[in-house]
Structures are given as C-alpha cells and as structure tokens.
C-alpha cells in the first residue's frame, strides 16, 4: 500500500519540533571532574557554573532546572556573564531566577559579559545584583574557604569588549593556592603575559549554538567559523585548564542543535 507523502513527512516534522524544543528549553546538567595536586587528596568543591541566559524565560519558568540544581548541592555558584541580553529592558524574571538560586546557595559570584556592557541599562542591572547580595567579581579577587580548600577566586570584566583588567583581578593572589578565574569570553587566554590561573571558566560562545556531529561548533561570536575553543574542557598546559560552558540561552536565532541548553557542575578535587 502506497503511503501519502504527508503521512511520512508529518511525523518527521513533529519529531523535529520536539527535538528543537528540548534542545533549547529543557536544560541538562553537564558534569565535569577536575583534579589538582594543589588541593588536599580528600578535598572536593562543587562549583555550579551558569552562563549566557540572555534573559531567556523558560516555558515553565526555571522550576525544573532549580530542582535539578538543588539536588546537586553546589557549594558556590559562579555566573560567567550575559545573563541579560543587549535588548533586555525588564530584569524581573532574571532577578527572580537568581533569588531562587540564592535560596539554594547564597554564595554567588558574577562577572559581566558583553551584553551587560552593551545594554544601556546593564550597569543598573549589575548594581541590582549587588544590592541583592551577589558578589560582583569584575577585575577583583576574593578568598573562598571551606574545611579542606582555600581557593583564590578571581574575576575579570568582559574580555570581548576589552573591559578586563587582569592585573587587578590577580592583585595580591597567592600562587601557592588554587586559582580559579572567571572570564566571560575565552579571549582572555590571548591577553599578553601569563594568565596565572589553574582553571579558567568562560562562556560567550554558546558552544556554537548549532553544532555538527563529529565536527563541533560551526561558528562562534567573534571567532568566526569552526573556532578552536568553543565548548567543554581544554588543557591549555600541564597546569592550566579552560572550561567553556555553552549556556542556557540563545542569540540571533532561538535554535540550538546537537547542543542542548545546560549548566555545569564542576567537581574540583585533590589528586586521585
């Protein structure tokens, strides 16, 4: 029996609609384990990295994502920029998301991305975060301690728009301690002089937003086609790692392919 073409095509279209919906609207948890000789052998620090929300509002809010995050029990939360879009004018939904995160873990550290810097109301948004108790780490550093780990937590303002001042971010940092650097764009690794960080956490690329199997990111903002650094964990040297989170939101076109919306939980541990 010959099937009508519509009977064949319709299920395929439905599958594609469901696929793209899940890719962009049902965030996953990306899990990464990182070990260092600088940390005690029994140490573990759970770091949640959130990046590139771009003011996105999920169909059911962020309740499902928040439930997943609560189960992870992060000890600190870091946000690597572009939580708003350049065109975002109302910040209520983003503030509500961050306030809900504070109920899970109040230790939240933030650095700006290019969209905070290009949005005319971006400074007001960041000031609002500071009022709410979010630690703004632009070109600054602080010390985070738990029972086993003493961590130098550094941050630079957006490297994409050249707001980063690495020398200020690293001022007074103890090289003997584990150094974690937040930088919205991985372009920070191209700055002159050494970046004295054991681990750099970035976003910005969206993982290319659209990826191809076995190839990876097709294009990345500011880095052209098939960028070298686009998503995941990279070994820059024997003692330095770069992790790029592909983020929660989208830009220009509201589509992700082979690149599901995500947040990352990083397990920072001592040597095995």
C-alpha positions in Angstrom: 0.0 0.0 0.0 1.4 3.4 -1.0 1.6 5.9 1.7 0.7 9.5 1.1 3.7 11.8 1.3 2.1 13.9 4.1 1.7 10.7 6.2 5.5 10.3 6.0 6.5 13.9 6.4 4.2 14.9 9.2 5.8 12.6 11.8 9.3 13.8 10.8 8.2 17.4 11.3 6.7 16.6 14.7 10.0 14.9 15.7 12.0 17.9 14.6 9.7 20.3 16.6 10.1 18.2 19.7 13.8 17.9 19.2 14.4 21.6 18.9 12.1 22.3 21.8 14.1 20.0 24.1 17.4 21.4 22.9 16.5 25.0 23.8 14.0 24.6 26.6 14.9 21.6 28.7 18.3 22.3 30.2 20.6 19.4 31.1 23.3 19.2 33.8 26.8 18.9 32.4 29.1 17.2 34.9 32.9 17.7 34.9 35.6 16.4 37.4 38.9 18.3 37.7 41.8 17.2 39.9 44.7 19.2 41.1 47.9 18.5 43.1 47.4 21.9 44.8 44.4 20.5 46.7 44.3 18.0 49.6 43.8 14.4 48.5 40.4 14.2 50.2 39.2 17.6 49.1 36.1 18.3 46.9 34.4 21.5 46.0 31.2 21.5 44.0 31.0 24.6 41.7 27.9 25.3 39.7 28.6 27.4 36.5 25.8 29.3 34.9 26.3 31.3 31.7 24.6 33.1 28.8 21.0 33.1 29.9 20.4 36.1 27.7 17.2 37.0 29.6 15.6 33.8 28.4 12.3 32.8 30.1 11.6 29.0 30.0 8.1 27.9 29.2 7.6 26.6 32.7 9.8 29.1 34.3 13.0 27.7 35.8 11.4 25.4 38.3 12.6 22.1 36.7 16.1 23.5 36.4 16.1 24.7 40.0 15.0 21.3 41.3 18.0 19.7 39.4 20.4 22.3 40.9 19.1 21.8 44.4 19.9 18.1 44.2 23.5 18.9 43.2 24.1 20.8 46.4 26.7 23.3 45.0 29.0 25.0 47.5 29.4 28.0 45.3 27.7 29.3 42.2 29.6 31.3 39.5 27.9 33.2 36.7 30.1 33.9 33.7 28.2 36.7 32.1 25.4 37.5 29.6 22.6 36.8 32.0 20.7 39.5 30.2 20.6 40.3 26.5 21.6 43.7 25.0 17.9 44.3 24.3 16.6 43.2 27.8 14.7 46.1 29.5 12.9 44.3 32.3 15.0 42.3 34.7 12.3 40.8 36.9 12.5 37.3 35.5 16.3 37.2 35.7 16.3 38.6 39.3 13.7 36.0 40.3 15.8 33.2 38.9 18.9 34.4 40.8 17.0 35.0 44.0 15.7 31.4 43.8 19.3 30.2 43.3 20.3 32.2 46.4 17.8 30.1 48.4 19.8 27.0 47.3 23.2 28.5 47.7 23.8 32.2 48.8 27.5 32.2 47.7 27.0 33.5 44.1 29.9 35.2 42.2 29.3 37.2 39.0 31.3 38.6 36.1 29.9 40.7 33.3 29.6 39.6 29.7 29.5 41.8 26.5 25.7 42.0 26.7 25.7 43.5 30.2 28.3 46.0 28.9 26.4 46.9 25.7 22.9 47.1 27.3 22.1 50.8 28.2 20.7 49.5 31.4 23.4 47.0 32.1 25.1 48.9 34.9 21.7 49.2 36.7 21.1 45.5 36.3 24.5 44.7 37.8 24.0 47.2 40.7 20.7 45.5 41.4 22.5 42.1 41.7 25.0 43.7 44.2 22.1 45.0 46.3 20.7 41.5 46.4 23.9 40.1 47.8 25.5 38.7 44.6 29.3 39.2 44.7 30.4 41.1 41.6 33.9 40.0 40.8 34.7 42.3 37.9 38.5 42.8 38.0 38.7 41.7 41.6 39.5 38.7 43.7 38.5 37.1 46.9 39.3 34.1 49.1 36.9 31.2 49.5 37.4 28.7 52.2 35.8 25.5 53.4 37.1 22.9 55.8 39.6 21.5 53.2 40.1 24.0 50.5 41.4 27.6 50.4 40.6 28.9 46.9 41.6 32.2 45.2 38.5 33.2 43.3 39.3 35.9 40.6 37.2 37.5 38.0 37.7 39.9 35.1 35.2 42.2 33.5 34.2 41.2 29.9 37.2 40.4 27.7 35.2 40.6 24.5 34.6 44.3 24.9 38.1 44.7 26.4 36.9 45.6 29.9 39.2 43.1 31.5 42.0 44.2 33.8 43.8 41.0 34.6 46.5 42.7 36.7 43.7 44.0 39.1 42.0 40.6 39.1 45.2 38.9 40.2 46.5 41.6 42.6 47.8 40.0 45.8 46.9 36.5 44.8 48.9 33.7 46.4 50.3 31.4 43.7 50.5 28.6 46.2 46.8 28.4 46.4 44.4 27.0 43.7 43.5 29.9 41.5 40.1 30.0 39.7 39.5 32.7 37.2 36.0 33.8 35.8 36.1 35.4 32.4 33.0 35.7 30.2 35.0 35.2 26.9 37.8 32.7 26.4 39.6 35.5 24.6 41.2 36.1 28.0 43.8 33.5 27.1 45.0 35.7 24.3 46.0 38.6 26.5 49.7 39.5 26.7 51.5 37.9 29.6 50.7 34.7 31.5 47.3 34.1 33.0 48.2 32.8 36.4 45.1 30.7 36.8 44.8 26.9 37.4 41.3 26.9 36.0 39.5 29.4 33.8 35.7 29.3 33.5 34.2 31.0 30.5 31.0 31.2 28.4 30.2 33.5 25.5 30.5 31.0 22.6 27.1 29.2 23.2 29.1 26.2 22.1 28.5 27.5 18.6 24.7 27.2 19.3 24.4 25.0 16.3 26.9 22.1 16.2 27.5 19.3 13.8 28.2 15.7 14.8 32.0 14.8 14.8 32.8 18.5 13.9 31.5 20.6 16.7 30.7 24.3 16.6 30.0 25.8 13.2 30.5 29.4 14.2 31.2 31.4 17.3 30.7 35.1 18.0 34.0 37.0 17.4 35.9 33.8 16.4 34.5 33.0 13.0 33.9 29.6 11.6 34.9 26.4 13.4 36.5 28.1 16.4 39.2 26.1 18.3 37.8 26.9 21.7 34.0 26.6 21.8 32.7 24.2 24.4 33.9 21.8 27.1 37.2 21.3 28.9 40.6 22.3 27.3 44.1 21.5 28.5 46.0 24.8 27.8 49.1 23.5 29.5 50.1 20.9 32.1 48.9 23.1 34.9 46.1 25.1 33.3 42.6 24.2 32.2 39.9 26.2 30.4 36.2 25.2 30.7 33.7 26.8 28.4 30.0 26.4 29.3 27.6 26.6 26.3 25.0 28.3 28.4 21.2 28.4 28.8 20.0 30.9 26.2 20.4 31.8 22.5 21.3 34.8 20.4 20.1 36.0 17.0 18.1 32.8 16.3 16.3 30.9 19.1 17.6 27.5 18.0 20.1 25.0 19.3 21.1 21.8 17.5 23.3 19.0 18.9 24.0 21.4 21.7 21.3 21.3 24.4 20.9 24.2 26.9 22.9 23.5 30.0 24.5 24.4 33.3 27.7 22.8 34.5 28.6 21.2 37.8 32.3 21.1 38.3 33.8 18.7 41.0 37.1 20.2 42.0 39.1 17.5 43.7 42.5 16.7 45.0 44.8 14.2 43.2 43.4 10.7 42.9 
